[in-house]
């Protein structure tokens, strides 16, 4: 049986493929694409933070508030970028497709 850590590591490959296709398509709003890349940064920071929490504090990352909060703030930032990127794209689409008499 695969461990949760192995599954987590393996899940990065489909996500990297997802980012590659999004980037190549050039149809994703730039700010939203940045949000998806920030999710990768979140993962990249969370892994060493989890190791640090285990080695220094003997705890899981979720039990070390200052580390966990710092890592989660990156996820919050990525979500904000996603929302703002799609919100901007929707607003631009509506302004282009709206008829002049409306």
C-alpha angles and dihedrals in degrees: 000000000000117000122235090249091055092048090049091052092047091050090065092071096062089044091052088050089050090053092047093053093044091051094047094048091060088203097104117097107256095234092049090049088052088053091055090050090049088058087061089050088051090055091046091054096040095058097058090039089056091049090048092050091051096046100040102031102021088231139110116262091251090062096054102074101194093050095041093047092049092051093045091051087067090055089050090051091050091051091050091051091050093051094045092047094052092041090054092047092051091049091050092048092050092049091051096047099039113108117237095244094059 
